[in-house]
Amino acid sequence: MGRIFEVRKATMFARWDRMAKQFTRIGKEIAIAVKAGGPDPHTNPALRRCMQNAKSVNMPKDRVEAAIKRAQGKDMENYEEILYEGYAPHGVAVLVETATDNHVRTVANVKAVFNKGNGTLGNSGSVSFQFKKMGVFKLKPEGLNPEEMELELIDFGLEELGEGTGENGEEVLVVRCGFTDFGNMQKALEERNMTTISAEVEWIPQNTVELSEDQAQEVLKLVDKLEQDDDVQKVFHNLA
C-alpha cells in the first residue's frame, strides 16, 4: 500500500511540475504578445492564440488576466526569443526555443546541459535546416468534415490535415500550414467558427533518427533537462 501511495504521489508531483512549466511558458508568451500588439485580444491575434493555449492546459482565467495586466507594467521584463541548435547523443538534432531576459545566463545553462548529456551545442543554422517551421492547430473534431475542410482551407496555406491527441489525451484534428501562413490560417479558422483548442508554431523534423531503447533514453534525458530550465519554452528533436 505504501509503495502505491509513493508512486501516486510522484505522479501527482510530476503533473504539477509539468503544469507549472506550461503556465510559466504561456505567461512569457502573453508578455511578448502584449508588448508587441497590446492587451486587447480582439485586435491582437497573437494574444488570442496565447489565451487559447492557456485554456488548453487549464490555466486559470485569473492567472491569464494577471499575466496580461503584468505585461503592461513598466517594470515588466523584456523577453528576447532566442533559438539554440545542437546535437544530442547518437546524432539526434535538437532545437531549443527560449524566452529570456538574460541571454548570457541562458546560453551558459543550455550549453551546460548539452555538455553534461554528451551532446554538442552548435552554431545558428547548423541544425534548423533539418526541420520545417510550421503552424500547428488542434481542433475539436465534432461537426467537422475533414474532406470539406481540406477544400476550404487549402487556399489559406493548408499543408497537412490529420488526427492527433490533445493535452488531455482527447482526439483532435491537426491542421498544419507553413509558418508564413500562420496568421491567414488562424483567421480562416476563426471566421468558420472552428473550435481551436491550441495554436502553436512548431519545428517539424524532415527526417527522423531510429535508436535503440537505451540510446533513446539518453536523448530523452537530455531533452528533459533542457525542458526543466526556466528560460526554455519548447524543445524539438528528430528522434523517431
C-alpha positions in Angstrom: 0.0 0.0 0.0 2.8 2.4 0.9 4.5 1.7 -2.4 1.3 2.5 -4.4 1.0 5.8 -2.4 4.5 6.8 -3.2 4.0 6.1 -6.9 0.8 8.1 -6.9 2.5 11.0 -5.1 5.4 11.0 -7.5 3.0 11.0 -10.4 1.0 13.9 -8.9 4.1 16.0 -8.3 5.3 15.3 -11.9 1.9 16.5 -13.2 2.1 19.7 -11.0 5.7 20.4 -12.3 4.5 20.0 -15.9 1.5 22.3 -15.3 3.7 24.9 -13.6 6.1 24.8 -16.5 3.3 25.2 -19.0 1.8 28.2 -17.1 5.3 29.8 -17.0 5.8 29.3 -20.7 2.4 30.7 -21.6 2.9 33.6 -19.2 6.0 34.6 -21.1 4.2 34.2 -24.5 1.5 36.5 -23.2 4.1 39.1 -22.1 5.7 39.0 -25.5 2.4 39.2 -27.3 1.1 42.2 -25.2 4.4 44.1 -25.6 4.2 43.6 -29.4 0.4 44.1 -30.0 -1.3 45.5 -27.0 -3.6 44.0 -24.3 -6.8 43.6 -26.3 -7.2 40.1 -27.7 -9.8 41.3 -30.2 -7.1 43.3 -32.0 -4.1 41.2 -31.1 -4.2 37.7 -32.8 -1.0 36.6 -31.1 -2.6 37.3 -27.7 -5.8 35.4 -28.8 -3.6 32.5 -29.6 -1.9 32.6 -26.2 -5.3 32.7 -24.5 -6.5 29.6 -26.5 -3.3 27.8 -25.5 -3.8 28.8 -21.8 -7.3 27.3 -21.9 -6.0 24.0 -23.4 -3.6 23.5 -20.4 -6.3 24.5 -17.9 -4.5 27.7 -16.9 -7.0 29.6 -14.6 -8.6 32.7 -16.2 -7.5 34.9 -13.3 -3.8 33.9 -13.9 -4.2 34.8 -17.6 -5.7 38.2 -16.8 -3.0 38.8 -14.2 -0.3 38.0 -16.8 -1.9 40.4 -19.3 -2.0 43.2 -16.7 1.6 42.4 -15.5 2.8 42.7 -19.1 1.6 46.3 -19.3 3.6 47.3 -16.3 6.7 49.5 -16.7 8.8 47.0 -14.7 7.9 44.0 -16.8 10.9 42.1 -18.1 11.7 42.4 -21.8 12.0 38.8 -23.0 14.2 38.1 -26.0 13.3 35.0 -28.1 16.4 33.0 -29.0 16.7 29.7 -30.8 19.6 27.4 -29.9 20.7 24.4 -32.1 22.7 21.4 -31.2 23.0 17.6 -31.2 22.0 15.1 -28.5 23.9 11.8 -28.3 23.8 9.5 -31.3 23.4 12.3 -33.8 19.8 13.4 -32.8 19.2 17.0 -33.9 17.8 19.3 -31.2 16.2 22.8 -31.4 15.7 24.8 -28.2 13.4 27.8 -28.1 14.0 30.2 -25.3 12.5 33.4 -24.0 15.0 35.2 -21.7 15.8 38.5 -20.0 19.5 37.4 -19.7 20.9 35.7 -22.8 24.3 35.2 -21.1 22.7 33.1 -18.4 20.6 31.2 -20.9 23.3 30.2 -23.3 25.5 29.1 -20.4 22.7 26.9 -19.0 21.8 25.4 -22.3 25.4 24.7 -23.2 26.0 23.0 -19.8 23.0 20.7 -20.4 24.3 19.7 -23.8 27.8 19.0 -22.4 26.7 17.0 -19.4 24.3 15.0 -21.6 27.1 14.1 -24.1 25.7 16.4 -26.7 27.0 19.4 -28.5 25.7 23.0 -28.8 26.1 24.1 -32.4 26.0 27.4 -34.3 23.0 29.1 -35.8 21.8 27.2 -38.9 23.8 24.0 -38.0 20.6 22.1 -37.2 17.5 24.0 -38.2 17.8 23.2 -41.9 16.7 19.6 -40.9 13.3 21.0 -39.7 10.4 22.8 -41.2 8.8 25.7 -39.2 5.0 25.2 -39.3 1.8 26.4 -37.8 0.1 23.6 -35.9 -3.6 24.0 -34.9 -5.5 21.4 -32.9 -9.3 21.5 -33.3 -12.3 19.8 -31.8 -13.4 17.2 -34.4 -17.1 17.4 -33.6 -19.2 18.6 -36.5 -16.1 18.9 -38.8 -15.7 17.0 -42.1 -12.0 16.6 -43.0 -12.6 16.3 -46.7 -14.6 19.6 -46.7 -12.0 21.2 -44.5 -9.3 20.4 -47.0 -11.1 22.1 -49.8 -11.9 25.2 -47.6 -8.5 25.6 -46.1 -6.1 24.8 -48.9 -6.3 28.4 -50.2 -5.1 29.6 -46.7 -1.9 27.5 -46.7 -3.1 24.1 -45.5 -0.3 21.5 -46.0 -1.4 18.6 -43.8 -4.6 17.6 -42.1 -4.8 14.5 -39.8 -5.8 13.1 -36.4 -3.9 13.5 -33.2 -4.3 13.9 -29.4 -4.7 16.9 -27.2 -3.1 17.8 -23.9 -5.7 15.7 -22.0 -5.5 12.7 -24.4 -8.6 13.6 -26.3 -8.9 13.1 -30.0 -8.3 16.2 -32.1 -7.9 17.2 -35.7 -4.5 18.6 -36.5 -4.1 21.3 -39.1 -0.6 22.2 -40.3 0.4 25.1 -42.5 3.6 26.9 -43.5 4.9 29.4 -40.9 4.3 32.4 -43.2 0.6 31.3 -43.5 0.0 31.1 -39.7 -2.0 34.3 -39.5 -4.0 33.5 -42.6 -4.9 30.1 -41.2 -5.8 31.4 -37.7 -8.1 34.0 -39.3 -9.7 31.4 -41.6 -10.4 29.0 -38.7 -11.9 31.8 -36.6 -14.1 33.0 -39.4 -15.5 29.5 -39.9 -16.1 29.1 -36.1 -14.0 26.0 -36.0 -13.2 25.5 -32.3 -9.4 25.7 -31.9 -8.0 24.0 -28.8 -4.4 25.2 -29.3 -2.4 27.1 -31.9 1.4 26.7 -31.9 4.4 27.3 -34.1 6.5 24.1 -34.2 9.6 22.8 -35.8 8.7 19.6 -37.7 11.7 17.3 -38.5 12.1 16.4 -42.2 13.7 13.1 -41.3 13.8 11.1 -38.1 16.5 9.0 -36.3 15.8 5.4 -35.2 17.6 4.4 -32.0 17.6 1.5 -29.5 15.6 2.0 -26.3 18.7 2.6 -24.2 20.1 5.2 -26.7 16.7 6.9 -27.0 16.6 7.2 -23.2 19.9 9.0 -23.3 18.5 11.5 -25.7 15.2 12.0 -23.8 17.1 12.6 -20.6 19.0 15.5 -22.2 15.7 16.8 -23.6 14.0 16.6 -20.2 16.9 18.5 -18.6 16.6 21.3 -21.2 12.8 21.5 -20.7 13.4 22.0 -16.9 15.3 25.2 -17.5 13.1 28.3 -16.7 14.3 30.1 -19.8 13.4 27.2 -22.2 10.0 27.4 -23.8 10.0 24.4 -26.1 12.4 21.7 -27.3 12.1 19.9 -30.6 14.1 16.9 -31.9 14.2 14.4 -34.7 14.2 11.2 -32.6 11.7 8.8 -34.1 
